Amino acid sequence: MKRNLALLTLSCLLLSTTPLKAQEETNAAKRSQSVYLEFAGSGCALTVNYEFRLKKERISGLGLRIGAGGLAIDLFGTTSVFSVPTELNYIWGEKTRVSGEIGFSLTYLHIRDETISWFFDEPDCVEKEDLLVSYIPLGIRFRPKTNGLLVRLNAGPVINYSSPNLWSDHAIDPFLGIAVGYSFMK
């Protein structure tokens, strides 16, 4: 009986000093992440984006982002854009709330353009086009060190791999982007 009690006591002692899996997960390193709404920029339209840093416990360094969105403009017809931006970016400035950023994006665009007749309510011409463009943003971001409001401003060239097309007649166009969202560590 004393032997069983000694084994039970020893087992309880060992279990209490060994960290459990749930405790390890709560102590795990957190990753910097952001969710934001961007106008223009890499998405070339209005997009919702998710971004994260590749290294844990860092608010700067290499990161990835993906988004989706669109835009419709109704002037003498309707032009609509569906956009899926993906981007590899780098942020510098670990110890400050204001950081610089540079990136390279590949963005899928589906553009649909309808020209409406002046006399009839039917489209005269409907054009559709699928494009792949790149945006090379250089910008600034205002962000918290842990959780809070994120604001991004950037500018750079859009590289149009199949110009001329419905997007632009030029192979390279200047472009701007602005984004507002929430940045967090999780």
PLY file of the C-alpha trace (Angstrom):
ply
format ascii 1.0
element vertex 186
property float x
property float y
property float z
element edge 185
property int vertex1
property int vertex2
end_header
0.00 0.00 0.00
2.81 2.40 0.90
4.46 1.55 -2.42
1.32 2.47 -4.42
0.97 5.72 -2.46
4.63 6.57 -3.13
4.18 5.89 -6.90
1.02 8.01 -6.99
2.77 10.88 -5.18
5.79 10.65 -7.48
3.54 10.63 -10.57
1.62 13.70 -9.36
4.88 15.50 -8.62
6.26 14.76 -12.10
3.05 15.85 -13.82
2.93 19.12 -11.89
6.48 20.07 -12.90
6.07 19.11 -16.57
4.38 21.82 -18.69
1.18 20.65 -20.30
0.40 21.17 -24.01
-2.21 23.85 -23.26
0.34 25.79 -21.20
2.87 25.60 -24.04
0.33 27.01 -26.52
-0.45 30.02 -24.32
3.27 30.77 -24.05
3.81 30.36 -27.81
5.25 33.27 -29.80
2.66 35.54 -31.38
2.63 36.64 -35.02
1.98 40.21 -36.20
-1.15 40.27 -38.40
-3.32 42.91 -40.04
-6.73 43.12 -41.65
-7.42 46.25 -43.67
-9.45 47.92 -46.39
-7.32 49.37 -49.20
-8.31 51.79 -51.93
-6.20 51.49 -55.11
-2.69 50.25 -54.22
-1.88 46.62 -54.97
-5.52 45.71 -55.52
-6.10 48.48 -58.11
-9.65 48.77 -56.67
-11.29 48.59 -53.23
-10.02 45.43 -51.52
-10.15 43.68 -48.14
-6.73 42.29 -47.21
-5.10 39.96 -44.67
-1.37 40.35 -43.98
1.09 38.66 -41.63
4.81 38.78 -40.80
6.78 35.62 -41.56
8.79 35.77 -38.29
6.91 35.53 -35.01
7.23 38.24 -32.34
8.23 40.80 -35.01
6.24 43.79 -36.29
8.76 44.35 -39.07
10.54 42.16 -41.61
9.21 40.03 -44.46
5.47 39.54 -44.77
2.79 38.16 -47.06
-0.60 39.53 -47.95
-3.66 38.40 -49.90
-6.90 40.20 -50.62
-10.01 40.38 -52.76
-12.30 43.14 -53.85
-13.71 45.15 -56.67
-15.11 48.39 -57.92
-17.89 49.46 -60.29
-18.11 52.83 -62.02
-21.27 53.91 -63.83
-20.51 56.71 -66.32
-22.13 56.30 -69.77
-22.07 52.57 -69.13
-20.65 50.38 -66.43
-17.06 49.41 -65.86
-16.48 46.85 -63.13
-13.25 45.43 -61.77
-12.74 42.28 -59.69
-9.30 42.10 -58.07
-7.20 39.51 -56.19
-3.91 41.04 -54.97
-1.06 38.95 -53.51
2.06 40.63 -52.20
5.45 39.95 -50.66
6.54 42.98 -48.63
9.22 44.14 -46.24
8.70 46.55 -43.32
11.56 48.28 -41.55
11.38 50.07 -38.19
10.85 47.53 -35.39
10.99 49.95 -32.46
8.81 52.73 -33.82
5.14 53.16 -34.64
5.97 54.74 -38.01
7.61 52.34 -40.48
8.69 52.23 -44.09
7.57 49.49 -46.45
8.40 48.16 -49.89
6.75 45.31 -51.75
6.09 43.45 -54.95
2.58 42.31 -55.83
0.97 40.17 -58.49
-2.67 41.06 -58.97
-5.33 39.27 -60.99
-7.87 41.70 -62.50
-11.12 40.83 -64.25
-12.48 43.89 -66.04
-15.93 44.14 -67.61
-16.83 47.22 -69.63
-20.33 47.95 -70.97
-21.01 50.97 -73.17
-24.65 52.08 -73.04
-26.38 53.61 -76.03
-27.65 57.16 -75.67
-31.05 56.25 -77.16
-31.63 52.74 -75.88
-31.17 51.20 -72.48
-29.24 48.24 -73.84
-25.45 47.88 -73.94
-23.89 48.71 -77.31
-20.68 46.91 -76.52
-19.58 44.54 -73.76
-15.87 43.84 -73.35
-14.29 41.49 -70.80
-10.64 41.06 -70.02
-8.50 39.11 -67.55
-5.19 40.75 -66.67
-2.14 40.19 -64.51
-0.48 43.36 -63.21
2.23 44.10 -60.65
2.51 46.97 -58.22
5.77 47.92 -56.53
4.72 50.03 -53.54
7.06 52.21 -51.54
5.29 53.68 -48.58
4.82 54.48 -44.95
2.67 52.80 -42.35
1.45 54.00 -38.98
0.78 51.05 -36.69
0.70 50.05 -33.05
3.34 47.86 -31.44
0.70 45.31 -30.41
-2.99 45.91 -31.23
-4.74 48.90 -32.80
-5.36 51.13 -35.81
-3.22 50.65 -38.94
-2.90 53.31 -41.68
-0.85 52.72 -44.85
0.07 55.19 -47.60
2.08 54.14 -50.64
3.01 55.03 -54.21
4.73 53.21 -57.03
4.46 51.92 -60.56
1.84 49.49 -61.83
3.38 47.18 -64.43
0.80 46.15 -67.00
2.01 42.92 -68.63
-0.50 42.97 -71.50
-0.93 46.60 -72.51
-2.79 48.07 -74.31
-6.00 46.79 -72.75
-9.10 47.95 -70.89
-6.99 48.88 -67.84
-4.45 51.13 -69.55
-2.70 51.83 -72.84
0.67 52.05 -71.07
3.01 49.32 -69.87
3.88 51.27 -66.70
1.61 53.74 -64.88
2.13 55.65 -61.61
-0.28 54.64 -58.86
-1.19 55.44 -55.24
-2.70 53.42 -52.42
-4.27 54.14 -49.03
-5.38 51.59 -46.45
-7.03 51.65 -43.02
-7.47 48.64 -40.77
-6.58 46.81 -37.59
-3.18 45.36 -36.66
-2.81 42.72 -33.93
-0.47 40.13 -32.41
-1.92 36.62 -32.19
0 1
1 2
2 3
3 4
4 5
5 6
6 7
7 8
8 9
9 10
10 11
11 12
12 13
13 14
14 15
15 16
16 17
17 18
18 19
19 20
20 21
21 22
22 23
23 24
24 25
25 26
26 27
27 28
28 29
29 30
30 31
31 32
32 33
33 34
34 35
35 36
36 37
37 38
38 39
39 40
40 41
41 42
42 43
43 44
44 45
45 46
46 47
47 48
48 49
49 50
50 51
51 52
52 53
53 54
54 55
55 56
56 57
57 58
58 59
59 60
60 61
61 62
62 63
63 64
64 65
65 66
66 67
67 68
68 69
69 70
70 71
71 72
72 73
73 74
74 75
75 76
76 77
77 78
78 79
79 80
80 81
81 82
82 83
83 84
84 85
85 86
86 87
87 88
88 89
89 90
90 91
91 92
92 93
93 94
94 95
95 96
96 97
97 98
98 99
99 100
100 101
101 102
102 103
103 104
104 105
105 106
106 107
107 108
108 109
109 110
110 111
111 112
112 113
113 114
114 115
115 116
116 117
117 118
118 119
119 120
120 121
121 122
122 123
123 124
124 125
125 126
126 127
127 128
128 129
129 130
130 131
131 132
132 133
133 134
134 135
135 136
136 137
137 138
138 139
139 140
140 141
141 142
142 143
143 144
144 145
145 146
146 147
147 148
148 149
149 150
150 151
151 152
152 153
153 154
154 155
155 156
156 157
157 158
158 159
159 160
160 161
161 162
162 163
163 164
164 165
165 166
166 167
167 168
168 169
169 170
170 171
171 172
172 173
173 174
174 175
175 176
176 177
177 178
178 179
179 180
180 181
181 182
182 183
183 184
184 185
